[in-house]
């Protein structure tokens, strides 16, 4: 699979987001889907959804390992932070609008 720095996900709390790309190597770890799913169930971590997301530093390390430059990572991080601020402003605006609607 391929990792990409993601700059358009405002739900990322710190550092650049990481997303999976569409390129993959068919010959790498090729298994029938039933076999893969059976193995995956055995390896699955209980309560995985409660696990903390990776830290900013760990995101940087993973992206560097996949060949991204410091500049690309920092640009994605800044863009993600900007989108997060825009989302926060939008949510605050929606709450204000809702309060005004209720007053009328």
C-alpha positions as a Markdown table, in Angstrom:
| # | Residue | x | y | z |
|---|---|---|---|---|
| 1 | Unk | 0.0 | 0.0 | 0.0 |
| 2 | Unk | 1.0 | 3.6 | -0.2 |
| 3 | Unk | 0.9 | 6.3 | 2.5 |
| 4 | Unk | 0.1 | 9.9 | 1.7 |
| 5 | Unk | 0.2 | 13.0 | 3.9 |
| 6 | Unk | -3.4 | 14.1 | 4.1 |
| 7 | Unk | -4.1 | 17.8 | 4.4 |
| 8 | Unk | -7.8 | 17.9 | 4.0 |
| 9 | Unk | -9.0 | 16.1 | 7.1 |
| 10 | Unk | -9.9 | 18.7 | 9.8 |
| 11 | Unk | -10.6 | 15.9 | 12.4 |
| 12 | Unk | -6.9 | 15.3 | 12.8 |
| 13 | Unk | -6.0 | 16.7 | 16.2 |
| 14 | Unk | -2.3 | 17.2 | 15.8 |
| 15 | Unk | 0.3 | 16.8 | 13.0 |
| 16 | Unk | -0.4 | 16.0 | 9.4 |
| 17 | Unk | -3.1 | 13.4 | 8.6 |
| 18 | Unk | -2.1 | 10.1 | 7.1 |
| 19 | Unk | -4.2 | 8.4 | 4.5 |
| 20 | Unk | -3.8 | 5.3 | 2.3 |
| 21 | Unk | -3.3 | 5.7 | -1.4 |
| 22 | Unk | -4.8 | 3.5 | -4.1 |
| 23 | Unk | -1.5 | 2.1 | -5.5 |
| 24 | Unk | -0.7 | -1.4 | -4.2 |
| 25 | Unk | 1.5 | -4.4 | -5.1 |
| 26 | Unk | -0.6 | -7.4 | -6.0 |
| 27 | Unk | 2.3 | -9.7 | -5.5 |
| 28 | Unk | 3.0 | -8.5 | -2.0 |
| 29 | Unk | 1.1 | -10.6 | 0.6 |
| 30 | Unk | -1.4 | -11.9 | -1.9 |
| 31 | Unk | -4.0 | -14.1 | -0.2 |
| 32 | Unk | -7.6 | -15.1 | -0.8 |
| 33 | Unk | -9.9 | -12.7 | 1.0 |
| 34 | Unk | -11.4 | -15.5 | 3.3 |
| 35 | Unk | -7.9 | -16.4 | 4.5 |
| 36 | Unk | -7.0 | -12.8 | 5.1 |
| 37 | Unk | -10.2 | -12.1 | 7.1 |
| 38 | Unk | -9.7 | -15.3 | 9.2 |
| 39 | Unk | -6.1 | -14.2 | 10.2 |
| 40 | Unk | -7.2 | -10.6 | 10.7 |
| 41 | Unk | -9.9 | -11.7 | 13.3 |
| 42 | Unk | -7.2 | -13.5 | 15.3 |
| 43 | Unk | -4.8 | -10.5 | 15.3 |
| 44 | Unk | -7.4 | -7.8 | 15.9 |
| 45 | Unk | -6.8 | -5.8 | 19.1 |
| 46 | Unk | -9.7 | -5.7 | 21.5 |
| 47 | Unk | -11.3 | -2.2 | 21.8 |
| 48 | Unk | -9.1 | -0.9 | 19.0 |
| 49 | Unk | -11.5 | 2.0 | 18.5 |
| 50 | Unk | -10.6 | 3.3 | 22.0 |
| 51 | Unk | -6.9 | 3.4 | 21.2 |
| 52 | Unk | -5.2 | 6.8 | 21.1 |
| 53 | Unk | -4.4 | 8.1 | 17.6 |
| 54 | Unk | -0.7 | 8.3 | 16.7 |
| 55 | Unk | 1.2 | 11.3 | 18.0 |
| 56 | Unk | 2.5 | 14.2 | 15.9 |
| 57 | Unk | 6.0 | 12.8 | 16.1 |
| 58 | Unk | 5.0 | 9.3 | 15.1 |
| 59 | Unk | 3.1 | 10.6 | 12.1 |
| 60 | Unk | 6.3 | 12.5 | 11.1 |
| 61 | Unk | 8.4 | 9.4 | 11.5 |
| 62 | Unk | 6.0 | 7.3 | 9.4 |
| 63 | Unk | 5.8 | 9.8 | 6.6 |
| 64 | Unk | 9.6 | 10.3 | 6.5 |
| 65 | Unk | 10.0 | 6.5 | 6.3 |
| 66 | Unk | 7.7 | 6.5 | 3.3 |
| 67 | Unk | 9.9 | 9.0 | 1.6 |
| 68 | Unk | 8.2 | 12.4 | 2.2 |
| 69 | Unk | 10.4 | 15.4 | 2.7 |
| 70 | Unk | 10.2 | 17.6 | 5.8 |
| 71 | Unk | 8.7 | 20.4 | 3.7 |
| 72 | Unk | 5.9 | 18.2 | 2.3 |
| 73 | Unk | 5.1 | 17.0 | 5.9 |
| 74 | Unk | 5.1 | 20.6 | 7.3 |
| 75 | Unk | 3.0 | 21.9 | 4.4 |
| 76 | Unk | 0.4 | 19.2 | 5.0 |
| 77 | Unk | 0.5 | 19.9 | 8.7 |
| 78 | Unk | -0.1 | 23.6 | 8.2 |
| 79 | Unk | -2.9 | 23.0 | 5.7 |
| 80 | Unk | -4.5 | 20.6 | 8.1 |
| 81 | Unk | -4.3 | 23.1 | 11.0 |
| 82 | Unk | -5.8 | 25.8 | 8.7 |
| 83 | Unk | -8.7 | 23.5 | 7.8 |
| 84 | Unk | -9.3 | 22.6 | 11.4 |
| 85 | Unk | -9.6 | 26.3 | 12.3 |
| 86 | Unk | -12.0 | 26.8 | 9.5 |
| 87 | Unk | -14.1 | 23.9 | 10.7 |
| 88 | Unk | -14.1 | 25.3 | 14.3 |
| 89 | Unk | -15.3 | 28.7 | 13.0 |
| 90 | Unk | -18.0 | 27.1 | 10.9 |
| 91 | Unk | -19.3 | 25.1 | 13.8 |
| 92 | Unk | -19.3 | 28.2 | 16.0 |
| 93 | Unk | -21.2 | 30.1 | 13.3 |
| 94 | Unk | -23.8 | 27.3 | 13.0 |
| 95 | Unk | -24.3 | 27.3 | 16.8 |
| 96 | Unk | -24.8 | 31.1 | 16.8 |
| 97 | Unk | -27.3 | 30.8 | 13.9 |
| 98 | Unk | -29.2 | 28.1 | 15.7 |
| 99 | Unk | -29.4 | 30.2 | 18.9 |
| 100 | Unk | -30.8 | 33.1 | 16.8 |
| 101 | Unk | -33.3 | 30.8 | 15.2 |
| 102 | Unk | -34.6 | 29.6 | 18.5 |
| 103 | Unk | -34.9 | 33.2 | 19.8 |
| 104 | Unk | -37.2 | 34.1 | 16.8 |
